[in-house]
Amino acid sequence: MKKAIVIGGGLGGLAAALTLSTEYDVHIFEKNAHLGGKMQRIDIDGFTFDFGPNTLTMPQYFWDVIAPFTDAKRVLPFQKIDAPTMHRVGNYDVVFTTDVAQMVAQLARIDTVSAQHYPAFIEEITRLFHLSEQAFLEKTFFSVKDYVSPTLGVRLLQAHPFQTLQQFLAHYFPHRDVQQLFGRFATYIGSSPYATPATFALIAYFELVEGTYMLTGGAPTIADVFTQLLKRQGVHVHTNEPIEKIATDGTHISFVETVKGRYGANIFISDIDYDYMQRQLGRPMPTHELSTSAYVTLIGLKEDVPLHYHNVLFSDHYEAEFRALRSGQYAVNATVYSCYPRALDHTRKPSLFVLINAPNDEAAPTYVQQQVDQALATWGIKNQVAMRKALPPTFIRDTFAVRAGAIYGQASNTLKGSFFRPRNRDQHYKNLYYVGGTVHPGGGSPIVVKGGFEVAKRILNDN
């Protein structure tokens, strides 16, 4: 039986390993004690926090991977949330919903013209999603030949590549607060709405058309299920075992070494940070703008609080916030996000996962925690705090081996960074492939899973 080695146990690696397990003897190596990458649980003083992706969308992408091995909808019973996210923008509160009429009614309180244009906006982001799914999300890029396609070029030109997301939003929504409300979707890929191409308006489709979901027990349930299926398929799971050496024979990877031994294979799949993998191969790290990182505060609460599952407090100076981030500084006036699972999952103790977009590797000034304090006060939280722990970008850098703590690798603030991310097959080593949020098709848990799935399917077809 042919052998495959997956380096890194993030969601992309798990999807690839599971898909390959039907025809390959698969080994997966992870430097941490758990599989799932940034999708992990953190336990502190009896409180459980979900680090990493908290907003779950596109359950079909997860189900597609595990469907050949189990009853997908039974083991991952995603539940749609009717009113998932409360946004405070300017003097207005807006709760996201897939109900177009309700969204129009809420936007009308801010600006009647913007409200009138909302159905057209939904129609366009739906078109963008289906266009991009066919052109990019279901397509792998192994070589230059994969880019040389008239169909791909036509579809790219139909996706507003030369317009920024902000310009796209301004076409539909003349009111600044409404633009800001939907511009936040750029942060889902660690980028700026004032720079990233308008194509990424399609991210809004996930929440505003398909909807937002939850899993009892939290997002790490996905990693738990994938891990169980891997073991059932006979995949060799090596946790706490980082790869220390990669050996080559000129045109191929021949074996890898850990402290526990040497392992050879026919194919190798990297699910670690692309830039770090280049360094491990003895190459210089690529030069490109990195995505944002995150400053996270984990807060345990003594009692229930009246919050939504997801909560966003927008800054008053959104453009200045992204100027600061792109210049490597924390914003003096920052947008604050929180996840409060207890709102719908009563198996969880009341706790908050609070996140502020952060520059890479920078020590946080004292005003960052003050911003968290101000957000808590706005949410009516003061004496309810039982415990609190801050996790700066260096936590992401060191825990997950992510360059400078940049969650999504290369930023999508340019055409190249958006549409020509590192391809899925190494240009020199013919048996080395790449998956994960730092390569094509990009970040976000459903997209990473989709990418790992598509790469593995193509490997199976090609071989």
Buried (B, 14 or more C-beta within 10 A) or exposed (E): EEBBBBBBBBBBBBBBBBBBBEBBBBBBBBBBEBBBBBBBBBEBEEBBBBBBBBBBBBBBBBBBBBEEBBEBEEBBEBEEBEBBBBBBBBEBEBBBBBEBEBBBEBBBEBBEEBBEBBBEBBEBBBBBBEBBBEBBBEBBBBEEEBBEEEEBEEBBEBBBEEBBBBBBBBBBBEBBBBBBBBBBBBBBBBBBBBBBBBBBBBBBBBBBBBBBBBBEBBBBBBBBBBBBBBEEBEBBBBBEBBBEEBEBEEEBBBBBEBEEEEBEBBBBBBBBBBBBBBEBBEEEEEEBBBBBBBBBBBBBBEEEBEBBBBBBBBBEBBBEBBBBBBEEEBBBBBBBBBBBBBBBBEEBBBBBBBBBBBBBBBEBEEBBBEBBBBBBEEBEBEEBBBBBBBBBBBBBBEBBBBBBBBBBBBBBBBEEBBBEBBBBBBEEBEBBBBBBBBBBBBBBBBBBBBBBBBBBBBBEEEE
